[in-house]
């Protein structure tokens, strides 16, 4: 990672995307429609060979969840269907068991996953003491009730990984990572292909390479908002690696773009249209995203910085960022960050009023 070079969607598009995402999460009709029209995974893999040794990427993903499931009685989340086109997760689990990647867990381990409220009736029905610590209750059950009867009492038997299954998950560890992190433009299929294409690197370096390629592409197409969002993903990525200083640097770039007025496909010919949403502060969409403000404040606290030190570090990083257009100078951007942290609306109004006057003089709009 030390050799990596730090090379994000417009603010308008950013909030638009949030609204669409909210609509999707609130709209059960839309979700059901997506489920009904989900492309069956069987068609997607038809004629294709497994790319993860003997498994397909979606089967590796099911394997990564296997320890949460049982031989029967499972309630599978809807994402299996509407994201991956998997209509029958249980059949994949059965295949994984048959192929030796998972096996049925022991009775002792099975019982540890049960609630005390599930164990008490079993003890009572056998005339056994139904109080004490959970470990003691389990020990009583195992000592007094046969395996055959336990299979009847608890027919839903949980899976556990075999050594073969654990080894395969380790080898293809990027698959659950990509599924859980939702990196824009990457999925378990295309990233598996990237991982198996030279140059061969560990999956985190491959993701970093992808981020850099996306940044270059977005700058070339003048999609400054998308560029900004990639930078935010990169900052989150560095936080995972405990590189908070590197993440702070990237967040400063995110701030610089958020407070610039740049958008996807930005064109100076349409500046008069863009500017309708720049000022005043109360109506502006060129503002700090609250989540970014919170992150900067938390990072500053973690670093042990005083407000003066935070201002100094913000100004250093933001001043180094060169933009094709911006409505605020670096010093104003830093002042906006501090004012947002302090919830100082009066200062924010003043900064935006100053920026509006300068903007009108400079562009005569």
N, C-alpha and C positions, 0 to 999 in steps of 0.2 A: 504493500500500500504506500510506502514511503516514496516510491518512484512515480506514483500517480501524478498526473498534471490536472490541476483544477481548471478546466477549460471554461421559462419557467412557465402559456396562455395569458392573455391580457387580463387586466383587472376586471374589465367588463365581462369577459368570458368566464373568469374565475367565479364570480358571484352567480352568473347564469348557470354554470355547471353545478354549483351548490344547490340552486333552486331545483334543477332537474333531478339531482340525486335525491333531494328531499321528497320530490313528487313520486319518484320510483319507490322510495322506502315506505311512503304512506299509501301507495295505490295497489291494493290487493288485486284489482282487476287487471292492471298492467302485469303484475307478477304472474298471475294465472295464465295470461295470454302468452307470456314468454315461455312459461312451462309447456303449454300446449304445443308451441311451435319450436321447441328445442330440437336441434339437429341430433338425431340418435347417434350415439357414439359408435355403434356398429357400422354405420355408413361411413363415418369419418375414418375408421381404421381399415375399412375394406380394401384388401389388396396390398396393405402395408405391413411391413415386418416390424416386430417389437424393437424399440430403440433403446430400451433399458434392460439389457441382457434378455431375459425371457419375457419381460413385461413391457406394456405400453406406459407412457407417462401417467395416464389417468389411473392405471392400476397401482402404480407406485404411490400415487396420492391417496387412494383408498387404503393401501397398506399403512400409510402414515397415521391413519385414523383408526386402524383396526383395534387397538387396545381399548378404545371407547365403546366398542360394539360387542354384541353377544351372538350366539348361534341362532337366536330367534328373538322376536319381540322388540326389535329395534325401531326407533322412530328417526328416520334419516332426514337431515336438513334438506330444504328444497334446492340449495345450491347445486347438489349433485345433478339434479335434472336440468335446471335452467342455465347453469354455467357450463356443464360438461356433457349434457345429453345422456347421463347415466340414469336409466329408468329402474334398474335392478341392482342396487349396491350389494344386496345379500348374495347374489350369484357370484359377484367378484370376490367377496369374502370367502365363499365356499371354495372357489378356485385357488385363492391364496393359501387356504388350509390344505387343500389337496396337494399343492405344489411344495408344501413344507415351509412356507414363509411365516405362518402363524399356527398356533395350536390352542386347544382348550386349556384354560388356566386350571391350576389345582384347586381343590375344594377349599383349602385354607385361604388362598388368595382371593377366591371368589367371595368368601364370607366377609373379608375385610372391606369389600366394596359395598356391602349391604349396610343399611341404616340399622341403628339399635331397635327402632320400631318394627323392623322386619325380623329381627332375631328373637325378640321377646316371645312372640306367639309360638315359635318353634320350641323354645325351651319349656314354656308353660304346658304345651300339648303333650310333652314327654315327661312331665312331672319334675322338671329340673329347675333349679334356682334361676330366676329371670332378672337378677340384679347384678350390680358390680360393674367393673370396667368392661369395655367392649372386647378387649383381648381375652378376658376371662370368660365371657359369654361364648366367644368363638371356640375357645379351648374345650368348654363343656360340651358344645355341639359336636365337635370332632371326636371326642372321647366316647360319646354315647349314641351317636346316630351314624348309621352306615352310609357309605358312598352312594349305594343304590337309592336309599331313601332321600338323601340330599339332592340327587339328580331329579327326583320327583318333586320335592319341595321347591327347588330352585331350577326349573327347566331351562331358563335362559342363561347359558354358560358363557362367560366372557372369554375373549381371545387374549392371548399374549404372544409376543414375538418369539420366534425361534432365533438361533444364532444366524441362520441363513437370512431371515427377514431383517434382523438388525444390520447385518453386513450390507444388504442391498440398500436399505434406507440411508446408511452412511455414504455409500457410493454415489447415490443420486439425491443427496441432501438438498440440492437446489429446488427440487420440485415442490416440497411443502413450503419452502421459503418463498418462492414466487407466488404460490397460491395465497399465502397469508399476507404478503406485503403489497399486492396490487400495484405494481410498478407500471405506469402507463406505457402501453405498447408491448409489454412482455406477457406471455402466458407460458404454461408448462410445456406446451408443444414447441413454440418457436425458440424458447430459451434452451430447451434440450438440444435442439438442432444447433444452436450457437455454441453450446458446450462441446459438441462433438465435431466442431469445425475449427481448423487451425486458425490462429495460434492457440494451443491448449494451455489453459490457465485455470486456477481455482475459480469457483463460481462468483466470488465477490469481486475479483479482478475483472471478470467478464462483464459483470453488471456495471462496474465503474467505466469500463470501455464503452459500454452501450450508452451510459449517461453522456460521456464526452462526445460521442458520435451524434447524439440527439441535439446537444447544444450547438455543435457546428452546423447541423442541418437547419435548426431553427433560426440561427443568426443569418444564414444564407438566404432563407425564405422570408426574413424579416418578421418572423412569428415570435415577437419579443415576449408575449405573454406565456407561450409554451416554453420558451427558454427559461423564464423566471420559475415556472413550475418544476422543471427538471432540476434547477438549482436547489429548490426546496427539498426535492426527493434526495438529492445528494447530501444535503445537510443532515437529514434524518438518518441517512446511511452511515455518515461519519459518527453520529451520536451512538449508533449501535456498536461502533468500534471504539467507543470511549475517547474519540478525538473531538472533544467539545470546542477546542480552539479553532480547528479547521471548520467545524460546523458554524461557529460564530462568524467566521469570515464569509461563508456562503450565505448566511442569513442577512448579512449586511448588503450583499448583492441583491438578494430578494427585496429588501427594503428599498434599495436604490431604484429598482424597476417599478415597485409598487407606487413610489412617489414621483415617478417620472412623467406619467401620462402616456407612455408607450403602450401599444396594443398589438395584437396579431395583425400582420399586414399593414402596419403603420405607414401612412403616406402624408407628407406635409400638405398635399393639395386639399386634404380634408380636415386641416387643423381647426378651421372655424366650427366644424361639426363636433369634433372631439372636445373643443374647449367649452362647449355648453355644459359639460359635466365636470369641469375642473374646479370651479369656484361657485359660491363661497364654501367654507368648511362644512356647514350644515347640510349642503346638497351635493357635496363632492363625492365622487366614487374613486378619486385618486387619494386614497387614505391608507393608513396602516391596517392590515388585517389583525383583528384582536388576538388571534392565536399566535401571530408572529410577535406582537408586543409582549405577550405573556412569556414566550420562549426567551426573548432577549432579557427580560427582567429576571427570569429564573437562572439563566446562564450567568448574568452579572452577579447575582447572589451567590451562586456556586463558586465563582471565581474569587469571591471576596472583594469585589470592586466597590469603591465608593461611587457616588453619582459622577463626580469629576473624572474618575478613571474610566467609567463607562462612556462618558462623552468623548474623552480623548481617543479611546479605542474605536468607537463608532466613526468619528471624524477621519481617523487614519484610514480605515478600510473603505468607507464610502467615497472619500476624496480620490482614491486610487481607481475607481470604477469609471470608465469612459462610456458615455451613452451618446447615441445619435441625436437625442432630444430629451429635454427634461424641463419641467416647470418650476422645480425647486433647486436651489444650489445646495451643495453638500451640508453647509452649516445649518440651513433651514431643515433639511431632512433629519439631522441629528436633533434639532430642537423639537421637531414633530414627534420623534420617538420618545424623548423625555417627557414631553407634554402628555402624550398618550399614556405612558406609564403612570404619570401622576394624575391622570384624569383632569388635566388643566384645560378646560374648554376655552377660557378667555385667551390664553396664549395661542392655542390652535387657531382661533378665529383671526387673531392678529397676524399670524404667519401667513395664512391663506389670503388675507386681504393685501398684505405686502406683495405676495406672489402674483396676485391678480393685477395689481397696478403695474408691476414690472412686465408682466406678460402682455398687457394691452399696449404699453409703450413700445415694446420690442417687435410685436407682430401686428400692431394696429388693428386688433380685432375687438 
